[in-house]
Amino acid sequence: MSHNSSLSQSFEAGETKGQAQEKASQLVDKASNAAESCKESAQEAGQQMQAKAQGACDAVKDAIGKK
């Protein structure tokens, strides 16, 4: 009986970890997409605004570890 319940708890812990990894992956994808569209917006902006927007984009990229 105790073996069964520990196996069940172990499985649930694995499930939770898997869901957390999936969520993290989705967040990175969203942030990456945001950084990409931000970059496109920066290209359409005026020179001064472009520099500011690019700085914000770089901050997003740094935050998610993408260059």
C-alpha positions in Angstrom: 0.0 0.0 0.0 2.7 2.5 1.0 4.7 1.7 -2.2 1.7 2.5 -4.3 1.0 5.9 -2.7 4.7 7.0 -3.0 4.6 5.9 -6.6 1.5 8.0 -7.1 3.1 11.0 -5.4 6.2 10.6 -7.6 4.1 10.6 -10.7 2.1 13.7 -9.6 5.4 15.5 -8.9 6.6 14.5 -12.4 3.3 15.8 -13.9 3.7 19.1 -12.1 7.3 19.5 -13.3 6.3 18.8 -16.8 3.5 21.4 -16.7 5.9 23.9 -15.3 8.4 23.3 -18.0 5.7 23.6 -20.7 4.5 26.9 -19.2 8.1 28.2 -19.1 8.6 27.2 -22.7 5.4 29.0 -23.7 6.5 32.1 -21.8 9.9 32.1 -23.6 8.1 31.8 -26.9 5.8 34.7 -26.1 8.6 36.9 -25.0 10.6 35.9 -28.0 7.7 36.8 -30.3 7.3 40.1 -28.4 10.9 40.9 -28.8 10.7 40.2 -32.6 7.6 42.3 -33.1 9.2 45.0 -31.0 12.2 44.9 -33.3 9.9 45.3 -36.3 8.2 48.3 -34.7 11.5 49.8 -33.9 12.5 49.6 -37.6 9.4 51.6 -38.6 9.9 54.2 -35.9 11.8 57.5 -36.3 15.6 57.5 -35.6 15.4 58.7 -32.0 12.4 56.6 -31.1 14.1 53.6 -32.8 17.1 53.8 -30.4 14.7 53.9 -27.4 12.6 51.0 -28.7 15.7 49.0 -29.5 17.0 49.4 -26.0 13.7 48.1 -24.7 13.9 45.1 -27.1 17.4 44.3 -26.0 16.2 44.4 -22.3 13.5 41.9 -23.2 16.0 39.7 -25.0 18.5 39.9 -22.1 15.7 38.9 -19.7 14.9 35.7 -21.6 18.5 35.0 -22.5 18.2 35.4 -26.3 20.4 37.4 -28.5 
